Amino acid sequence: MLGKDWLILKVAAVYASCIIGAGFASGQEIMQFFVLFGQKGLWGVGLAAVFFSLFGMLIMALAVKLKTSNYQSIYFFLLGKHLARLMDALSIFMLPGSLVVMLAASGAIWAEQFGFSVWLGSTLAALITCLVITKGLHGIIAINLILVPLKIIVIILIALGAIYYRNGSLFQFTVAPSALSTPAGNWVWSSVLYVSYNLVLALAVLSSLGRIIPLGAGMAGGFVGGMALGVTAALITVAELTFYPEIAAAEVPLVYIAGFLNKKLTYLVGMLLWLAILTTTIADAHGLACRLAPKGNWRYKLIGSGVTLAVLPFAGLNFSSLVRLLYPLYGYLGLILLTGLLVAPFKIFKFKNLKKKGFLCK
């Protein structure tokens, strides 16, 4: 039983590492997608937790059943030949783009939070990513088993400290005026958009586990990872509700909140943000390397490390401009993927029936 539990934790950690990036750990994503809707934002978090859990289970079920080592087979199963090829091409473009964003973000954190050179932060993240990639899939899993629980613990402690600091005085407003002008417009659609734009990277990484994780452990890991994300997001939402509208103009809401608790905690949050960026950087490089080197081995290591170092010079581009350019594209890709996942159970049922009737080889 202990062995299965360990496998579940591995899947959950890898899954969470794809979602808890800089936006999540900073509190900015949570504020934009949920806190702006006041009390209803918590319903949005709950809906997102359900989506993350169900889609995590579904992605792992597909990965194991199709015995995948990358996302390509799942794209073809969900979307059909033509749309899958389009999604594949866009993903191959987007993953290096996201890698540039993460390296730029790493440099920004080291410059703004710790006073070091931008290039030091970017280069350090790139070198650690290359080191982890050379260890292969087991290196990816090992680093996430260490960093993901650490990130979640720090976030939870700061969130609980914020709630205690304000004596649990929640729900000071219902809906922020700015929420009405967001692309979502309401908490339901905001929750859907949040999940959809996070699914692209999650699928790219989880699909690489299809040949090494049993079905039961994979689906349980997807569920546990989704629930862990939901609980963590809910605590951040509650903490930020107690500080709204003070944090409305804050670039990094959790740093603002940590400063109220103890000025020294701002450095801890800065390190938390960097760890979140690092795990996402590793996930981007891993997802791309798995796609371009499906057999793994030296080609996987060469492509993962080579692309990371190749895009490093572009990390000097403006971070916010990169986000504005690339993240909306992730959102559109995610909506296509979300639609495919919603109809996946029906396709799986049809797939099983065809196998039973002998139309497909087992």
Secondary structure, 3 states (H helix, E strand, C coil): CHHHHHHHHHHHHHHHHHHCCHHHHHCHHHHHHCHHHCHHHHHHHHHHHHHHHHHHHHHHHHHHHCCCCCCHHHHHHHHCHHHHHHHHHHHHHHHHHHHHHHHHHHHHHHHHCCCCCHHHHHHHHHHHHHHHHHCHHHHHHHHHHHHHHHHHHHHHHHHHHHHHHCCCCCCCCCCCHHHHHCCCCCHHHHHHHHHHHHHHHHHHHHHHHCCCCCHHHHHHHHHHHHHHHHHHHHHHHHHHHHHCCCCCCCCCHHHHHHHHHCCCHHHHHHHHHHHHHHHHHHHHHHHHHHHHCCCCHHHHHHHHHHHHHHHHHHHHCCHHHHHHHHHHHHHHHHHHHHHHHHHHHHHHHHHHHHHHCCCCCC
